[in-house]
Amino acid sequence: MNKELARELISAGVHFGHGVSRRNPKMDPYIFGKRGMIHIINVKETLKGLLIAKKLLARVVSEGKDVVFVGTKRQCQDAIQSEAVRCGMPYVTNRWLGGMLTNWKTI
């Protein structure tokens, strides 16, 4: 399954990162290499992170807690909305004010 998922990630283009000029040293463990002026993200590290997130989400949902689906970019708004509705979870697909999820006193 992991090899299939890795192939799907690569075909979706998730391995293309930021331009080399926008590099942050903290990204180094997650960068596979450089092609032209674009960093190539290490898909193995991405896959590890996705599997950890999957376990965490399964645990949270099994405890009866909610998960907020967030996707404000145009490309993902429809997918976020349809999957959140399918799961019966709350979602946000429009840009919100900064601090909306963390500044409860002001909200």
C-alpha positions as CSV (number, residue, x, y, z in Angstrom):
1,M,0.0,0.0,0.0
2,N,2.8,2.5,0.8
3,K,4.4,2.1,-2.6
4,E,1.0,2.7,-4.3
5,L,0.4,5.8,-2.1
6,A,3.9,7.1,-2.8
7,R,3.2,6.7,-6.6
8,E,-0.1,8.5,-6.2
9,L,1.6,11.3,-4.3
10,I,4.3,11.7,-7.0
11,S,1.7,11.6,-9.8
12,A,-0.3,14.3,-8.0
13,G,2.9,16.5,-7.8
14,V,3.3,16.8,-4.1
15,H,7.0,16.4,-4.4
16,F,7.4,19.8,-5.9
17,G,8.3,22.3,-3.2
18,H,9.0,26.0,-2.9
19,G,11.6,27.7,-5.0
20,V,15.2,27.4,-3.8
21,S,15.3,31.1,-2.8
22,R,12.5,30.5,-0.2
23,R,14.5,27.8,1.6
24,N,14.3,27.5,5.4
25,P,17.0,25.5,7.1
26,K,14.4,23.6,9.1
27,M,13.2,22.1,5.9
28,D,16.5,20.3,5.2
29,P,15.5,16.8,6.5
30,Y,12.4,16.9,4.2
31,I,14.1,17.9,1.0
32,F,15.2,15.1,-1.3
33,G,17.1,17.3,-3.7
34,K,16.9,20.2,-6.1
35,R,15.7,20.3,-9.7
36,G,16.3,23.6,-11.5
37,M,15.2,26.2,-9.0
38,I,12.7,24.1,-7.2
39,H,13.2,21.9,-4.2
40,I,12.0,18.3,-4.5
41,I,10.3,17.1,-1.3
42,N,11.2,13.7,0.1
43,V,8.1,11.6,-0.5
44,K,9.2,9.0,2.1
45,E,9.0,11.7,4.8
46,T,5.7,12.9,3.5
47,L,4.3,9.4,3.6
48,K,5.6,8.9,7.2
49,G,3.8,12.1,8.2
50,L,0.6,11.1,6.5
51,L,0.5,7.7,8.2
52,I,1.1,9.3,11.6
53,A,-1.7,11.8,10.9
54,K,-4.0,8.9,9.9
55,K,-3.4,7.1,13.2
56,L,-4.0,10.3,15.2
57,L,-7.2,11.1,13.3
58,A,-8.5,7.6,13.7
59,R,-7.9,7.8,17.5
60,V,-9.5,11.2,17.8
61,V,-12.6,10.2,15.9
62,S,-12.9,6.9,17.7
63,E,-13.0,8.9,21.0
64,G,-16.1,10.7,19.6
65,K,-14.3,14.0,19.0
66,D,-14.8,16.3,16.0
67,V,-12.1,17.1,13.3
68,V,-12.3,20.4,11.5
69,F,-11.6,20.1,7.7
70,V,-9.8,23.2,6.4
71,G,-9.0,24.0,2.8
72,T,-9.2,27.6,1.6
73,K,-7.4,27.2,-1.7
74,R,-9.7,27.1,-4.7
75,Q,-8.3,23.8,-5.9
76,C,-9.3,21.9,-2.8
77,Q,-12.5,23.7,-1.6
78,D,-14.9,21.3,-3.3
79,A,-13.0,18.2,-2.1
80,I,-12.8,19.5,1.5
81,Q,-16.5,20.3,1.6
82,S,-17.7,17.0,0.1
83,E,-15.5,14.8,2.3
84,A,-16.4,16.8,5.5
85,V,-20.1,16.5,4.7
86,R,-19.7,12.8,4.0
87,C,-18.1,12.3,7.4
88,G,-20.5,14.7,9.2
89,M,-17.6,16.9,10.4
90,P,-17.3,20.8,10.4
91,Y,-15.3,22.4,7.6
92,V,-14.0,25.8,6.5
93,T,-13.5,26.5,2.8
94,N,-13.3,30.3,2.9
95,R,-10.5,32.5,4.2
96,W,-10.9,33.5,7.8
97,L,-9.5,36.1,10.2
98,G,-6.2,35.3,11.7
99,G,-6.4,33.8,15.2
100,M,-9.9,32.5,14.6
101,L,-9.0,29.0,15.9
102,T,-6.7,30.2,18.7
103,N,-8.0,33.5,20.0
104,W,-11.2,32.4,21.7
105,K,-11.5,35.4,24.0
106,T,-11.7,37.8,21.1
107,I,-14.0,35.6,19.1
